Amino acid sequence: MAFISQKQVLKQLQKLSPQQIQTVKLLELPTLQFEQRIRQEIEENPVLEEEAAEESGDSSEDAGMPKEVSMDEYLREAETPSYKSYVNNYSRDDKTRQTVLFEGASLQEHLLEQLAYRDLPQDQVELARYIVGNMDDDGYLRLDLQSIADDIAFTYGREVELPALERGLRIVQTLDPPGVGARDLRECLLLQLERIEHPSEAQALAIKILRDCFAEFSKRHFGKILARYDISEEQFKEAVEEIQRLSPKPGNLYNEGGNVATPYVVPDFILEEHDGEQRLRLNSCNVPELKINRKYADVIRRMSGSPDGRQSREEREALQFVKNKIDSAKWFISAIRQRQDTLMRTMQAIYDYQRPYFVDGDESKLRPMILKDIADRVDLDVSTVSRVVSGKFIQTPFGIIPLKKLFSEGMQTDSGEEVSVYEIKKILLDCVGREDKRNPMTDSDLMDVLKNMGYHIARRTVAKYRETLGIPVARLRKEL
């Protein structure tokens, strides 16, 4: 038999205030999204407005709303310039560098435009257009034709035979750039070679290799290919050179021409050199400075200053609405200040920790660094530092760097020196760059090289580092 009982339990819970929650959410946003979030808040809260460029003045008062204030204090706070948020740590004399984005036709639009000039039956044009719509940005058709036929039947209630789709696909494969509409790499390369009207001997051999020996070619079993066609190594090299000139992603070839807008990174921090010294600042050129619109203080004064002190229900509701909007504006401005302060403190700590790297961008100078190292320096929680780092970038004299790249675990050498993973990767790159391509180094060979240099790393770890560097396995690096 079950009994019901009551008992008291004492628990200590930590709840975040609305302002803290807002600050955390703003902290996670990269610069571009942060600017959009401010614009959104300005649109949603009429009390907020942008500071005019000619106005100036720094605020030393706390923008947070006290829990209990008199009406006079409330109105004085609403009128004071202390709500101006001068969070941008750059001079107004600094030049604002804007990045111009050019947007053009996508690969699909480029292909559809070519179809429009073809003198083809309408049903073939429609199928070709549908196939183009199912291609990815690389120019490949990843769906099989049966799936496309099923989609057409389900969406349009129209039965399409596979031979008709094959004809539509062949039409697409005659469009530019050569290789579009391929279903795999082999077909993509063949489509490009088969466009050549009068192929050379090397090109003709390349077509044979791709048609009949693609598996052996992919696995670098070159001896089998030499034996099959009874050709010399020089002839084979010439054929391979023809294949290497082809594009494995024809859609990217078109994109690289500058006609398509590509994802664009806005740096959150900028490291500049002035008179031989480096200066670090937030990239806040497009972040508006905010203040409370004073006319809403006048609204409160008029509504609360009736001679008899009495207010109608509508007036009380309107008064409370304006107060809530002012509170929200104050919290938002304060959250912006806290965000900018936290970002700058954290980035400064990272810069100080990795100062040798920021001199010239040499990755081998990166010290082993984890989130806790920075959290301890700025007296913040590790999760807060993680939010600062995630999705953020710094513009340096040697390029735009993701902050996460600056963090890496370390290991100790035989001499007791602690080194970064980046130093290990640099050694791997050097080893692979100097190896005999006829007999490339395996992961075990690379492990032995590192061991002889004092770095004791397991073979699977070497394989992981090699993969992150984009280095193929030894078999695929083999050359004649």
JODADA-V874557 format. One record per backbone hydrogen bond with DSSP energy under -1.0 kcal/mol. CO is the residue of the C=O (numbers start at 1). NH is the residue of the N-H. Records with the same first field share a line. If there is no record, write none. Layout:
# JODADA-V874557
CO = NH / NH
This chain:
# JODADA-V874557
17 = 21
18 = 22
19 = 23
20 = 24
21 = 25
22 = 26
23 = 27
24 = 28
30 = 34
31 = 35
32 = 36
33 = 37
34 = 38
35 = 39
36 = 40
37 = 41
38 = 42
39 = 43
40 = 44
41 = 45
45 = 48
47 = 293
49 = 291
52 = 55
70 = 74
71 = 75
72 = 76
73 = 77
74 = 78
75 = 79
76 = 80
81 = 84
85 = 87
88 = 90
91 = 94
106 = 110
107 = 111
108 = 112
109 = 113
110 = 114
111 = 115
112 = 116
114 = 117
115 = 118
118 = 120
121 = 125
122 = 126
123 = 127
124 = 128
125 = 129
126 = 130
127 = 131
128 = 132
129 = 133
131 = 134
132 = 135
136 = 139
138 = 251
139 = 181
140 = 136
144 = 148
145 = 149
146 = 150
147 = 151
148 = 152
149 = 153
150 = 154
151 = 155
152 = 156
153 = 157
161 = 165
162 = 166
163 = 167
164 = 168
165 = 169
166 = 170
167 = 171
168 = 172
169 = 173
171 = 174
172 = 175
177 = 180
179 = 182
182 = 141
184 = 188
185 = 189
186 = 190
187 = 191
188 = 192
189 = 193
190 = 194
193 = 196
200 = 204
201 = 205
202 = 206
203 = 207
204 = 208
205 = 209
206 = 210
207 = 211
208 = 212
209 = 213
213 = 217
214 = 218
215 = 219
216 = 221
217 = 220
220 = 222
221 = 225
222 = 226
223 = 227
224 = 228
225 = 229
226 = 230 / 231
232 = 236
233 = 237
234 = 238
235 = 239
236 = 240
237 = 241
238 = 242
239 = 243
240 = 244
243 = 246
249 = 252 / 253
250 = 254
251 = 255
252 = 256
254 = 257
255 = 258
268 = 283
269 = 395
270 = 281
272 = 279
274 = 277
277 = 274
279 = 272
281 = 270
282 = 284
284 = 287
289 = 51
290 = 85
291 = 49
293 = 296
294 = 297 / 298
295 = 299
296 = 300
297 = 301
298 = 302
299 = 303
300 = 304
301 = 305
306 = 309
312 = 316
313 = 317
314 = 318
315 = 319
316 = 320
317 = 321
318 = 322
319 = 323
320 = 324
321 = 325
322 = 326
323 = 327
324 = 328
325 = 329
326 = 330
327 = 331
328 = 332
329 = 333
330 = 334
331 = 335
332 = 336
333 = 337
334 = 338
335 = 339
336 = 340
337 = 341
338 = 342
339 = 343
340 = 344
341 = 345
342 = 346
343 = 347
344 = 348
345 = 349
346 = 350
347 = 351
348 = 352
349 = 353
350 = 354
354 = 358
357 = 361
362 = 365
363 = 366
369 = 408
370 = 374
371 = 375
372 = 376
374 = 378
375 = 380
381 = 385
382 = 386
383 = 387
384 = 388
385 = 389
386 = 390
389 = 392
392 = 403
393 = 268 / 269
394 = 401
395 = 271
396 = 399
399 = 396
401 = 394
402 = 405
403 = 406
404 = 407
408 = 369
409 = 421
411 = 419
413 = 416
417 = 413
419 = 411
420 = 424
421 = 425
422 = 426
423 = 427
424 = 428
425 = 429
426 = 430
427 = 431
428 = 432
429 = 433
430 = 434
436 = 439
437 = 479
442 = 446
443 = 447
444 = 448
445 = 449
446 = 450
447 = 451
448 = 452
449 = 453
450 = 455
451 = 454
455 = 457
458 = 462
459 = 463
460 = 464
461 = 465
462 = 466
463 = 467
464 = 468
465 = 469
466 = 471
467 = 470
474 = 477
